[in-house]
């Protein structure tokens, strides 16, 4: 088969490809030349510059696989590739060590004031007393996001004799402990850490994660690191904290706008800024080339790729039966993750009724996509869902039963956290997902992008006060379901909303005497 390499690739990756198939390099050619050449190739390998858009994909009539030698796939039209039956693979692990080491390089540079001291010496100064640094041994490092990079940082920080704590709602305490990490909630991490580093994808729920409120909870003089994604930190809020001396320093590798023209960090003291160098090592470039090349070969030779970015096509029969339930399974996974708030070790997916006659693997993949979407930069699909779940200590058990009760088909997710079982179920009615069960309560409710769930004492006036608080915040209720265990006992209220619930509004509801617990559930797509 013929492989077209359209961007510079490390020699090790090229050698791997050439050992298996015919390889041609067209690097730096015009768009017209690329469009003219692509119909003759079975595989395309790119990095970040060549746009494998719908036009190029349509021209590649023989294409079986597109390999991206790197993590992101922003330059590949995934929808067009999937429609054309083309598998897209990337290299998500190749830069793990590079990103971890760069994070620690920024940490050392901040702690020992390397950049400022270097600039001072170059100015002909010798002001040793102005550059007294900090020792990292014994300091507490808080890692937000415990994926591959977060875990690699933890392993190295322990060798530096740092105390490591971490926050990740999709990692169990047992999985974190394997890397010497004490799993805590975000508030505890912020208040206890001498250094906070973020390693989460940029989604709607993580944008501005480190903003004014989070900074106010951090220790005075703490250090902040971002080698993840621009936008995860609120740059203006961080700059203000630096200016006021509340934050001891910031090491920033990624920016909301790149290059960061006009960024408030450019004239801030106690900062070390680098131009998105997290993956920029010679070794990482070799690893991503080899990782992408190996997967391209796997796909061409009929084997599943470990890091396929889009799901393989289903048979027409399975697609017709399963397709309406894929958004439902993803929504249930997203709801479950936010409702349990913590990592779960074992999930049970029960498929009941007519749906039980079909392969449930696509539903498992959709469930895991919803469950993990804010915790990983990797897309979860049929090929990598099980691997990603295992990496986070999650086991998914599939069950099938022909009995769906009053429903033609029913999808149920259940799991246990700290001995407390949680169950969420749903079905599809008139082509739309419906929530049918939350724990022991049965309901019939169309989910909305924003939802509010309260557990409260069944006291007169409670629902009215909650509705009044939402009304004062201009949050409109589109649907409501009420359930209770017994009169004047615990009650559950589930609200579908037209608007997002501001944090102040949620706090006001949580502060009501009868309210025992509250969940703000966001089901709108983050990506």
BAMI-409635 format. One record per residue (C-alpha): residue in three letters; z, x, y. Coordinates in steps of 0.05 Angstrom, whole numbers, plus 5000, padded with zeros to 4 digits. Layout:
residuo->ALA; Z->Z; X->X; Y->Y
...
END
This chain:
residuo->UNK; Z->5000; X->5000; Y->5000
residuo->UNK; Z->4990; X->5021; Y->5072
residuo->UNK; Z->5046; X->5031; Y->5123
residuo->UNK; Z->5035; X->5038; Y->5197
residuo->UNK; Z->5088; X->5077; Y->5236
residuo->UNK; Z->5080; X->5058; Y->5309
residuo->UNK; Z->5136; X->5099; Y->5340
residuo->UNK; Z->5166; X->5168; Y->5331
residuo->UNK; Z->5205; X->5170; Y->5266
residuo->UNK; Z->5249; X->5225; Y->5239
residuo->UNK; Z->5211; X->5269; Y->5189
residuo->UNK; Z->5260; X->5250; Y->5133
residuo->UNK; Z->5241; X->5177; Y->5140
residuo->UNK; Z->5166; X->5193; Y->5141
residuo->UNK; Z->5173; X->5236; Y->5079
residuo->UNK; Z->5207; X->5179; Y->5042
residuo->UNK; Z->5152; X->5131; Y->5060
residuo->UNK; Z->5096; X->5180; Y->5043
residuo->UNK; Z->5126; X->5193; Y->4975
residuo->UNK; Z->5115; X->5120; Y->4957
residuo->UNK; Z->5055; X->5095; Y->4997
residuo->UNK; Z->4999; X->5114; Y->5045
residuo->UNK; Z->5027; X->5125; Y->5116
residuo->UNK; Z->4989; X->5128; Y->5182
residuo->UNK; Z->5021; X->5144; Y->5249
residuo->UNK; Z->4996; X->5111; Y->5313
residuo->UNK; Z->5048; X->5133; Y->5363
residuo->UNK; Z->5038; X->5121; Y->5437
residuo->UNK; Z->4972; X->5083; Y->5429
residuo->UNK; Z->4951; X->5025; Y->5473
residuo->UNK; Z->4969; X->4953; Y->5456
residuo->UNK; Z->4895; X->4939; Y->5443
residuo->UNK; Z->4890; X->4996; Y->5393
residuo->UNK; Z->4952; X->4972; Y->5356
residuo->UNK; Z->4926; X->4900; Y->5352
residuo->UNK; Z->4860; X->4925; Y->5325
residuo->UNK; Z->4893; X->4969; Y->5272
residuo->UNK; Z->4949; X->4924; Y->5246
residuo->UNK; Z->4905; X->4878; Y->5202
residuo->UNK; Z->4895; X->4935; Y->5153
residuo->UNK; Z->4969; X->4947; Y->5139
residuo->UNK; Z->5021; X->4919; Y->5092
residuo->UNK; Z->5082; X->4946; Y->5130
residuo->UNK; Z->5098; X->4963; Y->5203
residuo->UNK; Z->5154; X->5010; Y->5225
residuo->UNK; Z->5178; X->5009; Y->5297
residuo->UNK; Z->5237; X->5031; Y->5337
residuo->UNK; Z->5252; X->4998; Y->5404
residuo->UNK; Z->5190; X->5004; Y->5448
residuo->UNK; Z->5134; X->4971; Y->5409
residuo->UNK; Z->5137; X->4895; Y->5415
residuo->UNK; Z->5126; X->4864; Y->5347
residuo->UNK; Z->5115; X->4796; Y->5380
residuo->UNK; Z->5080; X->4733; Y->5354
residuo->UNK; Z->5012; X->4760; Y->5374
residuo->UNK; Z->5020; X->4825; Y->5336
residuo->UNK; Z->5050; X->4789; Y->5276
residuo->UNK; Z->4993; X->4740; Y->5275
residuo->UNK; Z->4943; X->4797; Y->5276
residuo->UNK; Z->4979; X->4831; Y->5217
residuo->UNK; Z->4950; X->4785; Y->5165
residuo->UNK; Z->4970; X->4832; Y->5107
residuo->UNK; Z->5040; X->4847; Y->5133
residuo->UNK; Z->5096; X->4839; Y->5082
residuo->UNK; Z->5152; X->4875; Y->5118
residuo->UNK; Z->5170; X->4901; Y->5188
residuo->UNK; Z->5221; X->4957; Y->5191
residuo->UNK; Z->5262; X->4970; Y->5253
residuo->UNK; Z->5292; X->5040; Y->5253
residuo->UNK; Z->5355; X->5019; Y->5291
residuo->UNK; Z->5406; X->4964; Y->5296
residuo->UNK; Z->5378; X->4913; Y->5345
residuo->UNK; Z->5315; X->4873; Y->5332
residuo->UNK; Z->5303; X->4847; Y->5402
residuo->UNK; Z->5231; X->4873; Y->5400
residuo->UNK; Z->5214; X->4835; Y->5337
residuo->UNK; Z->5197; X->4760; Y->5339
residuo->UNK; Z->5240; X->4738; Y->5280
residuo->UNK; Z->5217; X->4666; Y->5281
residuo->UNK; Z->5144; X->4686; Y->5279
residuo->UNK; Z->5158; X->4737; Y->5223
residuo->UNK; Z->5196; X->4686; Y->5182
residuo->UNK; Z->5142; X->4633; Y->5190
residuo->UNK; Z->5091; X->4685; Y->5167
residuo->UNK; Z->5132; X->4702; Y->5106
residuo->UNK; Z->5146; X->4773; Y->5132
residuo->UNK; Z->5214; X->4804; Y->5116
residuo->UNK; Z->5245; X->4841; Y->5175
residuo->UNK; Z->5294; X->4898; Y->5159
residuo->UNK; Z->5336; X->4941; Y->5205
residuo->UNK; Z->5385; X->4998; Y->5198
residuo->UNK; Z->5454; X->4972; Y->5219
residuo->UNK; Z->5497; X->5026; Y->5188
residuo->UNK; Z->5460; X->5089; Y->5209
residuo->UNK; Z->5494; X->5095; Y->5276
residuo->UNK; Z->5565; X->5079; Y->5253
residuo->UNK; Z->5592; X->5150; Y->5256
residuo->UNK; Z->5554; X->5166; Y->5320
residuo->UNK; Z->5584; X->5106; Y->5356
residuo->UNK; Z->5654; X->5120; Y->5329
residuo->UNK; Z->5652; X->5193; Y->5350
residuo->UNK; Z->5625; X->5175; Y->5418
residuo->UNK; Z->5682; X->5126; Y->5428
residuo->UNK; Z->5732; X->5180; Y->5413
residuo->UNK; Z->5694; X->5230; Y->5457
residuo->UNK; Z->5703; X->5183; Y->5516
residuo->UNK; Z->5776; X->5175; Y->5497
residuo->UNK; Z->5789; X->5249; Y->5498
residuo->UNK; Z->5749; X->5258; Y->5562
residuo->UNK; Z->5792; X->5205; Y->5596
residuo->UNK; Z->5858; X->5229; Y->5568
residuo->UNK; Z->5846; X->5301; Y->5589
residuo->UNK; Z->5806; X->5284; Y->5653
residuo->UNK; Z->5749; X->5328; Y->5629
residuo->UNK; Z->5694; X->5301; Y->5675
residuo->UNK; Z->5735; X->5305; Y->5738
residuo->UNK; Z->5761; X->5374; Y->5721
residuo->UNK; Z->5690; X->5399; Y->5706
residuo->UNK; Z->5664; X->5373; Y->5772
residuo->UNK; Z->5723; X->5406; Y->5809
residuo->UNK; Z->5710; X->5474; Y->5778
residuo->UNK; Z->5636; X->5469; Y->5795
residuo->UNK; Z->5656; X->5457; Y->5868
residuo->UNK; Z->5692; X->5524; Y->5867
residuo->UNK; Z->5761; X->5494; Y->5862
residuo->UNK; Z->5819; X->5513; Y->5816
residuo->UNK; Z->5867; X->5454; Y->5820
residuo->UNK; Z->5901; X->5455; Y->5753
residuo->UNK; Z->5959; X->5412; Y->5774
residuo->UNK; Z->5913; X->5354; Y->5793
residuo->UNK; Z->5886; X->5347; Y->5722
residuo->UNK; Z->5948; X->5339; Y->5679
residuo->UNK; Z->5926; X->5298; Y->5619
residuo->UNK; Z->5956; X->5256; Y->5564
residuo->UNK; Z->5968; X->5272; Y->5491
residuo->UNK; Z->5940; X->5220; Y->5443
residuo->UNK; Z->5987; X->5234; Y->5385
residuo->UNK; Z->6037; X->5177; Y->5379
residuo->UNK; Z->5998; X->5132; Y->5426
residuo->UNK; Z->5977; X->5062; Y->5403
residuo->UNK; Z->5902; X->5049; Y->5397
residuo->UNK; Z->5882; X->4976; Y->5397
residuo->UNK; Z->5814; X->4961; Y->5365
residuo->UNK; Z->5782; X->4894; Y->5380
residuo->UNK; Z->5731; X->4881; Y->5326
residuo->UNK; Z->5741; X->4912; Y->5257
residuo->UNK; Z->5670; X->4919; Y->5231
residuo->UNK; Z->5641; X->4984; Y->5206
residuo->UNK; Z->5649; X->5020; Y->5273
residuo->UNK; Z->5719; X->4994; Y->5286
residuo->UNK; Z->5741; X->5016; Y->5217
residuo->UNK; Z->5710; X->5085; Y->5225
residuo->UNK; Z->5747; X->5094; Y->5291
residuo->UNK; Z->5812; X->5073; Y->5257
residuo->UNK; Z->5803; X->5125; Y->5202
residuo->UNK; Z->5793; X->5180; Y->5253
residuo->UNK; Z->5848; X->5157; Y->5300
residuo->UNK; Z->5898; X->5160; Y->5243
residuo->UNK; Z->5879; X->5233; Y->5233
residuo->UNK; Z->5895; X->5242; Y->5307
residuo->UNK; Z->5965; X->5214; Y->5290
residuo->UNK; Z->5954; X->5152; Y->5333
residuo->UNK; Z->5985; X->5085; Y->5316
residuo->UNK; Z->5927; X->5037; Y->5302
residuo->UNK; Z->5929; X->4962; Y->5311
residuo->UNK; Z->5870; X->4915; Y->5309
residuo->UNK; Z->5847; X->4844; Y->5322
residuo->UNK; Z->5791; X->4809; Y->5285
residuo->UNK; Z->5797; X->4736; Y->5263
residuo->UNK; Z->5750; X->4748; Y->5205
residuo->UNK; Z->5786; X->4806; Y->5172
residuo->UNK; Z->5847; X->4797; Y->5128
residuo->UNK; Z->5911; X->4837; Y->5136
residuo->UNK; Z->5899; X->4868; Y->5068
residuo->UNK; Z->5829; X->4891; Y->5088
residuo->UNK; Z->5855; X->4920; Y->5154
residuo->UNK; Z->5911; X->4956; Y->5118
residuo->UNK; Z->5860; X->4995; Y->5076
residuo->UNK; Z->5843; X->5031; Y->5140
residuo->UNK; Z->5915; X->5038; Y->5164
residuo->UNK; Z->5908; X->4982; Y->5215
residuo->UNK; Z->5963; X->4933; Y->5231
residuo->UNK; Z->5928; X->4866; Y->5243
residuo->UNK; Z->5955; X->4830; Y->5305
residuo->UNK; Z->5931; X->4775; Y->5352
residuo->UNK; Z->5895; X->4792; Y->5416
residuo->UNK; Z->5955; X->4781; Y->5462
residuo->UNK; Z->5998; X->4829; Y->5420
residuo->UNK; Z->5943; X->4880; Y->5419
residuo->UNK; Z->5934; X->4879; Y->5494
residuo->UNK; Z->6008; X->4884; Y->5509
residuo->UNK; Z->6023; X->4940; Y->5458
residuo->UNK; Z->5962; X->4986; Y->5465
residuo->UNK; Z->5959; X->5050; Y->5505
residuo->UNK; Z->5884; X->5049; Y->5492
residuo->UNK; Z->5840; X->4988; Y->5481
residuo->UNK; Z->5770; X->4995; Y->5452
residuo->UNK; Z->5722; X->4937; Y->5440
residuo->UNK; Z->5672; X->4934; Y->5383
residuo->UNK; Z->5646; X->4862; Y->5381
residuo->UNK; Z->5577; X->4833; Y->5390
residuo->UNK; Z->5559; X->4801; Y->5457
residuo->UNK; Z->5561; X->4726; Y->5447
residuo->UNK; Z->5580; X->4667; Y->5491
residuo->UNK; Z->5652; X->4671; Y->5465
residuo->UNK; Z->5658; X->4747; Y->5474
residuo->UNK; Z->5625; X->4752; Y->5542
residuo->UNK; Z->5678; X->4773; Y->5593
residuo->UNK; Z->5729; X->4781; Y->5536
residuo->UNK; Z->5764; X->4835; Y->5576
residuo->UNK; Z->5770; X->4800; Y->5643
residuo->UNK; Z->5825; X->4790; Y->5694
residuo->UNK; Z->5872; X->4753; Y->5647
residuo->UNK; Z->5865; X->4804; Y->5591
residuo->UNK; Z->5874; X->4862; Y->5640
residuo->UNK; Z->5938; X->4830; Y->5667
residuo->UNK; Z->5967; X->4831; Y->5596
residuo->UNK; Z->5951; X->4905; Y->5585
residuo->UNK; Z->6002; X->4960; Y->5594
residuo->UNK; Z->6002; X->4992; Y->5664
residuo->UNK; Z->5961; X->5055; Y->5659
residuo->UNK; Z->5927; X->5037; Y->5594
residuo->UNK; Z->5857; X->5064; Y->5580
residuo->UNK; Z->5796; X->5019; Y->5564
residuo->UNK; Z->5734; X->5038; Y->5524
residuo->UNK; Z->5669; X->5001; Y->5515
residuo->UNK; Z->5616; X->5029; Y->5468
residuo->UNK; Z->5596; X->4960; Y->5443
residuo->UNK; Z->5555; X->4916; Y->5489
residuo->UNK; Z->5551; X->4908; Y->5564
residuo->UNK; Z->5580; X->4841; Y->5585
residuo->UNK; Z->5638; X->4842; Y->5536
residuo->UNK; Z->5681; X->4868; Y->5593
residuo->UNK; Z->5681; X->4837; Y->5663
residuo->UNK; Z->5658; X->4897; Y->5703
residuo->UNK; Z->5683; X->4871; Y->5770
residuo->UNK; Z->5752; X->4855; Y->5742
residuo->UNK; Z->5758; X->4923; Y->5708
residuo->UNK; Z->5736; X->4959; Y->5772
residuo->UNK; Z->5788; X->4922; Y->5811
residuo->UNK; Z->5842; X->4941; Y->5761
residuo->UNK; Z->5820; X->5014; Y->5766
residuo->UNK; Z->5820; X->5011; Y->5842
residuo->UNK; Z->5891; X->4983; Y->5843
residuo->UNK; Z->5915; X->5034; Y->5792
residuo->UNK; Z->5936; X->4981; Y->5741
residuo->UNK; Z->5886; X->5010; Y->5692
residuo->UNK; Z->5893; X->5084; Y->5677
residuo->UNK; Z->5819; X->5097; Y->5663
residuo->UNK; Z->5756; X->5069; Y->5632
residuo->UNK; Z->5703; X->5102; Y->5587
residuo->UNK; Z->5639; X->5061; Y->5591
residuo->UNK; Z->5576; X->5073; Y->5551
residuo->UNK; Z->5543; X->5005; Y->5558
residuo->UNK; Z->5532; X->4962; Y->5620
residuo->UNK; Z->5514; X->4890; Y->5634
residuo->UNK; Z->5452; X->4915; Y->5670
residuo->UNK; Z->5420; X->4980; Y->5647
residuo->UNK; Z->5410; X->5025; Y->5683
residuo->UNK; Z->5473; X->5003; Y->5721
residuo->UNK; Z->5445; X->5005; Y->5791
residuo->UNK; Z->5498; X->4978; Y->5838
residuo->UNK; Z->5552; X->4976; Y->5784
residuo->UNK; Z->5623; X->4977; Y->5813
residuo->UNK; Z->5638; X->5033; Y->5764
residuo->UNK; Z->5593; X->5083; Y->5798
residuo->UNK; Z->5643; X->5101; Y->5852
residuo->UNK; Z->5706; X->5087; Y->5813
residuo->UNK; Z->5757; X->5142; Y->5799
residuo->UNK; Z->5785; X->5154; Y->5729
residuo->UNK; Z->5720; X->5134; Y->5695
residuo->UNK; Z->5673; X->5170; Y->5647
residuo->UNK; Z->5604; X->5138; Y->5645
residuo->UNK; Z->5549; X->5153; Y->5596
residuo->UNK; Z->5478; X->5123; Y->5591
residuo->UNK; Z->5483; X->5082; Y->5526
residuo->UNK; Z->5491; X->5144; Y->5481
residuo->UNK; Z->5531; X->5112; Y->5425
residuo->UNK; Z->5475; X->5120; Y->5373
residuo->UNK; Z->5443; X->5182; Y->5404
residuo->UNK; Z->5456; X->5237; Y->5355
residuo->UNK; Z->5405; X->5276; Y->5314
residuo->UNK; Z->5441; X->5255; Y->5250
residuo->UNK; Z->5441; X->5181; Y->5269
residuo->UNK; Z->5366; X->5183; Y->5283
residuo->UNK; Z->5355; X->5212; Y->5213
residuo->UNK; Z->5400; X->5160; Y->5181
residuo->UNK; Z->5367; X->5100; Y->5214
residuo->UNK; Z->5298; X->5127; Y->5196
residuo->UNK; Z->5317; X->5137; Y->5123
residuo->UNK; Z->5355; X->5070; Y->5120
residuo->UNK; Z->5296; X->5032; Y->5148
residuo->UNK; Z->5245; X->5069; Y->5106
residuo->UNK; Z->5282; X->5056; Y->5041
residuo->UNK; Z->5284; X->4982; Y->5055
residuo->UNK; Z->5210; X->4979; Y->5073
residuo->UNK; Z->5196; X->5010; Y->5005
residuo->UNK; Z->5243; X->4961; Y->4970
residuo->UNK; Z->5207; X->4901; Y->4999
residuo->UNK; Z->5137; X->4929; Y->4985
residuo->UNK; Z->5157; X->4940; Y->4913
residuo->UNK; Z->5187; X->4871; Y->4904
residuo->UNK; Z->5261; X->4888; Y->4909
residuo->UNK; Z->5310; X->4854; Y->4957
residuo->UNK; Z->5326; X->4893; Y->5020
residuo->UNK; Z->5399; X->4905; Y->5032
residuo->UNK; Z->5395; X->4891; Y->5107
residuo->UNK; Z->5341; X->4839; Y->5113
residuo->UNK; Z->5348; X->4807; Y->5181
residuo->UNK; Z->5312; X->4742; Y->5165
residuo->UNK; Z->5321; X->4700; Y->5103
residuo->UNK; Z->5267; X->4702; Y->5049
residuo->UNK; Z->5226; X->4638; Y->5044
residuo->UNK; Z->5251; X->4585; Y->4997
residuo->UNK; Z->5208; X->4546; Y->4948
residuo->UNK; Z->5178; X->4483; Y->4979
residuo->UNK; Z->5222; X->4439; Y->4935
residuo->UNK; Z->5286; X->4474; Y->4954
residuo->UNK; Z->5267; X->4479; Y->5027
residuo->UNK; Z->5255; X->4405; Y->5032
residuo->UNK; Z->5322; X->4387; Y->5000
residuo->UNK; Z->5365; X->4442; Y->5031
residuo->UNK; Z->5335; X->4449; Y->5101
residuo->UNK; Z->5373; X->4390; Y->5133
residuo->UNK; Z->5439; X->4416; Y->5106
residuo->UNK; Z->5432; X->4488; Y->5131
residuo->UNK; Z->5452; X->4471; Y->5203
residuo->UNK; Z->5509; X->4429; Y->5174
residuo->UNK; Z->5535; X->4488; Y->5132
residuo->UNK; Z->5531; X->4535; Y->5191
residuo->UNK; Z->5568; X->4486; Y->5235
residuo->UNK; Z->5622; X->4476; Y->5183
residuo->UNK; Z->5630; X->4552; Y->5178
residuo->UNK; Z->5636; X->4558; Y->5253
residuo->UNK; Z->5687; X->4501; Y->5256
residuo->UNK; Z->5728; X->4528; Y->5198
residuo->UNK; Z->5732; X->4598; Y->5228
residuo->UNK; Z->5759; X->4572; Y->5294
residuo->UNK; Z->5806; X->4521; Y->5261
residuo->UNK; Z->5841; X->4571; Y->5215
residuo->UNK; Z->5843; X->4625; Y->5269
residuo->UNK; Z->5855; X->4679; Y->5218
residuo->UNK; Z->5817; X->4717; Y->5164
residuo->UNK; Z->5812; X->4681; Y->5097
residuo->UNK; Z->5805; X->4718; Y->5031
residuo->UNK; Z->5774; X->4664; Y->4988
residuo->UNK; Z->5729; X->4608; Y->5011
residuo->UNK; Z->5706; X->4551; Y->4965
residuo->UNK; Z->5639; X->4518; Y->4979
residuo->UNK; Z->5632; X->4452; Y->4942
residuo->UNK; Z->5564; X->4419; Y->4940
residuo->UNK; Z->5567; X->4347; Y->4916
residuo->UNK; Z->5516; X->4293; Y->4901
residuo->UNK; Z->5441; X->4300; Y->4902
residuo->UNK; Z->5446; X->4368; Y->4936
residuo->UNK; Z->5481; X->4396; Y->4875
residuo->UNK; Z->5415; X->4397; Y->4837
residuo->UNK; Z->5389; X->4454; Y->4881
residuo->UNK; Z->5406; X->4527; Y->4891
residuo->UNK; Z->5466; X->4532; Y->4937
residuo->UNK; Z->5455; X->4604; Y->4958
residuo->UNK; Z->5421; X->4585; Y->5024
residuo->UNK; Z->5480; X->4541; Y->5040
residuo->UNK; Z->5529; X->4598; Y->5027
residuo->UNK; Z->5488; X->4643; Y->5073
residuo->UNK; Z->5489; X->4590; Y->5127
residuo->UNK; Z->5564; X->4580; Y->5119
residuo->UNK; Z->5576; X->4654; Y->5126
residuo->UNK; Z->5531; X->4659; Y->5186
residuo->UNK; Z->5573; X->4607; Y->5222
residuo->UNK; Z->5638; X->4639; Y->5198
residuo->UNK; Z->5620; X->4710; Y->5218
residuo->UNK; Z->5573; X->4702; Y->5277
residuo->UNK; Z->5622; X->4726; Y->5330
residuo->UNK; Z->5648; X->4783; Y->5287
residuo->UNK; Z->5585; X->4821; Y->5269
residuo->UNK; Z->5522; X->4844; Y->5303
residuo->UNK; Z->5484; X->4836; Y->5238
residuo->UNK; Z->5448; X->4771; Y->5224
residuo->UNK; Z->5474; X->4738; Y->5161
residuo->UNK; Z->5421; X->4714; Y->5112
residuo->UNK; Z->5405; X->4704; Y->5039
residuo->UNK; Z->5400; X->4778; Y->5026
residuo->UNK; Z->5461; X->4806; Y->5062
residuo->UNK; Z->5510; X->4748; Y->5064
residuo->UNK; Z->5547; X->4768; Y->5001
residuo->UNK; Z->5550; X->4841; Y->5022
residuo->UNK; Z->5577; X->4825; Y->5092
residuo->UNK; Z->5629; X->4778; Y->5062
residuo->UNK; Z->5652; X->4831; Y->5012
residuo->UNK; Z->5657; X->4883; Y->5068
residuo->UNK; Z->5707; X->4838; Y->5103
residuo->UNK; Z->5746; X->4822; Y->5040
residuo->UNK; Z->5719; X->4751; Y->5034
residuo->UNK; Z->5701; X->4719; Y->4967
residuo->UNK; Z->5659; X->4656; Y->4966
residuo->UNK; Z->5665; X->4610; Y->4905
residuo->UNK; Z->5610; X->4559; Y->4896
residuo->UNK; Z->5623; X->4494; Y->4861
residuo->UNK; Z->5576; X->4437; Y->4845
residuo->UNK; Z->5590; X->4365; Y->4825
residuo->UNK; Z->5545; X->4305; Y->4820
residuo->UNK; Z->5599; X->4260; Y->4848
residuo->UNK; Z->5598; X->4255; Y->4924
residuo->UNK; Z->5637; X->4191; Y->4928
residuo->UNK; Z->5608; X->4145; Y->4981
residuo->UNK; Z->5558; X->4198; Y->5004
residuo->UNK; Z->5491; X->4216; Y->4976
residuo->UNK; Z->5508; X->4290; Y->4988
residuo->UNK; Z->5570; X->4324; Y->5014
residuo->UNK; Z->5585; X->4396; Y->5033
residuo->UNK; Z->5659; X->4417; Y->5033
residuo->UNK; Z->5690; X->4483; Y->5054
residuo->UNK; Z->5762; X->4499; Y->5036
residuo->UNK; Z->5807; X->4560; Y->5039
residuo->UNK; Z->5879; X->4581; Y->5044
residuo->UNK; Z->5913; X->4622; Y->5099
residuo->UNK; Z->5987; X->4640; Y->5094
residuo->UNK; Z->5995; X->4588; Y->5040
residuo->UNK; Z->5966; X->4533; Y->5083
residuo->UNK; Z->5902; X->4500; Y->5055
residuo->UNK; Z->5847; X->4480; Y->5103
residuo->UNK; Z->5788; X->4435; Y->5086
residuo->UNK; Z->5727; X->4416; Y->5128
residuo->UNK; Z->5671; X->4373; Y->5102
residuo->UNK; Z->5607; X->4342; Y->5126
residuo->UNK; Z->5543; X->4308; Y->5108
residuo->UNK; Z->5475; X->4292; Y->5139
residuo->UNK; Z->5460; X->4222; Y->5163
residuo->UNK; Z->5394; X->4202; Y->5195
residuo->UNK; Z->5376; X->4276; Y->5198
residuo->UNK; Z->5438; X->4296; Y->5238
residuo->UNK; Z->5502; X->4332; Y->5215
residuo->UNK; Z->5566; X->4290; Y->5211
residuo->UNK; Z->5638; X->4313; Y->5203
residuo->UNK; Z->5670; X->4273; Y->5148
residuo->UNK; Z->5736; X->4307; Y->5133
residuo->UNK; Z->5788; X->4351; Y->5165
residuo->UNK; Z->5844; X->4370; Y->5117
residuo->UNK; Z->5871; X->4305; Y->5088
residuo->UNK; Z->5838; X->4261; Y->5141
residuo->UNK; Z->5771; X->4227; Y->5130
residuo->UNK; Z->5727; X->4212; Y->5190
residuo->UNK; Z->5656; X->4199; Y->5210
residuo->UNK; Z->5638; X->4237; Y->5273
residuo->UNK; Z->5578; X->4272; Y->5302
residuo->UNK; Z->5598; X->4343; Y->5322
residuo->UNK; Z->5586; X->4366; Y->5394
residuo->UNK; Z->5578; X->4435; Y->5424
residuo->UNK; Z->5650; X->4431; Y->5451
residuo->UNK; Z->5707; X->4396; Y->5413
residuo->UNK; Z->5781; X->4391; Y->5422
residuo->UNK; Z->5830; X->4380; Y->5365
residuo->UNK; Z->5904; X->4366; Y->5376
residuo->UNK; Z->5962; X->4357; Y->5327
residuo->UNK; Z->6015; X->4318; Y->5363
residuo->UNK; Z->6074; X->4271; Y->5352
residuo->UNK; Z->6051; X->4199; Y->5348
residuo->UNK; Z->6084; X->4176; Y->5413
residuo->UNK; Z->6058; X->4123; Y->5460
residuo->UNK; Z->6022; X->4151; Y->5521
residuo->UNK; Z->6005; X->4219; Y->5490
residuo->UNK; Z->5930; X->4205; Y->5483
residuo->UNK; Z->5928; X->4175; Y->5552
residuo->UNK; Z->5960; X->4237; Y->5583
residuo->UNK; Z->5911; X->4282; Y->5547
residuo->UNK; Z->5852; X->4240; Y->5570
residuo->UNK; Z->5879; X->4242; Y->5642
residuo->UNK; Z->5883; X->4318; Y->5640
residuo->UNK; Z->5812; X->4323; Y->5614
residuo->UNK; Z->5788; X->4273; Y->5666
residuo->UNK; Z->5820; X->4312; Y->5723
residuo->UNK; Z->5781; X->4374; Y->5698
residuo->UNK; Z->5716; X->4332; Y->5697
residuo->UNK; Z->5711; X->4340; Y->5621
residuo->UNK; Z->5677; X->4279; Y->5591
residuo->UNK; Z->5696; X->4252; Y->5523
residuo->UNK; Z->5636; X->4228; Y->5482
residuo->UNK; Z->5672; X->4209; Y->5418
residuo->UNK; Z->5743; X->4206; Y->5390
residuo->UNK; Z->5775; X->4201; Y->5322
residuo->UNK; Z->5849; X->4188; Y->5310
residuo->UNK; Z->5889; X->4198; Y->5246
residuo->UNK; Z->5963; X->4201; Y->5229
residuo->UNK; Z->6007; X->4214; Y->5169
residuo->UNK; Z->6056; X->4158; Y->5185
residuo->UNK; Z->6077; X->4117; Y->5246
residuo->UNK; Z->6113; X->4160; Y->5298
residuo->UNK; Z->6099; X->4222; Y->5255
residuo->UNK; Z->6046; X->4276; Y->5261
residuo->UNK; Z->5979; X->4254; Y->5287
residuo->UNK; Z->5911; X->4287; Y->5292
residuo->UNK; Z->5862; X->4273; Y->5348
residuo->UNK; Z->5791; X->4300; Y->5346
residuo->UNK; Z->5750; X->4295; Y->5410
residuo->UNK; Z->5676; X->4308; Y->5419
residuo->UNK; Z->5663; X->4331; Y->5490
residuo->UNK; Z->5604; X->4336; Y->5537
residuo->UNK; Z->5634; X->4395; Y->5574
residuo->UNK; Z->5672; X->4459; Y->5556
residuo->UNK; Z->5747; X->4457; Y->5564
residuo->UNK; Z->5772; X->4507; Y->5616
residuo->UNK; Z->5830; X->4551; Y->5594
residuo->UNK; Z->5876; X->4522; Y->5647
residuo->UNK; Z->5861; X->4452; Y->5621
residuo->UNK; Z->5875; X->4472; Y->5549
residuo->UNK; Z->5940; X->4504; Y->5572
residuo->UNK; Z->5960; X->4440; Y->5609
residuo->UNK; Z->5948; X->4399; Y->5546
residuo->UNK; Z->5984; X->4449; Y->5503
residuo->UNK; Z->6044; X->4444; Y->5549
residuo->UNK; Z->6053; X->4370; Y->5536
residuo->UNK; Z->6118; X->4356; Y->5501
residuo->UNK; Z->6087; X->4317; Y->5444
residuo->UNK; Z->6031; X->4366; Y->5430
residuo->UNK; Z->6047; X->4410; Y->5370
residuo->UNK; Z->5982; X->4449; Y->5366
residuo->UNK; Z->5914; X->4451; Y->5399
residuo->UNK; Z->5845; X->4479; Y->5381
residuo->UNK; Z->5786; X->4486; Y->5427
residuo->UNK; Z->5725; X->4488; Y->5381
residuo->UNK; Z->5658; X->4514; Y->5405
residuo->UNK; Z->5601; X->4495; Y->5360
residuo->UNK; Z->5543; X->4510; Y->5408
residuo->UNK; Z->5498; X->4568; Y->5386
residuo->UNK; Z->5521; X->4636; Y->5412
residuo->UNK; Z->5457; X->4674; Y->5398
END
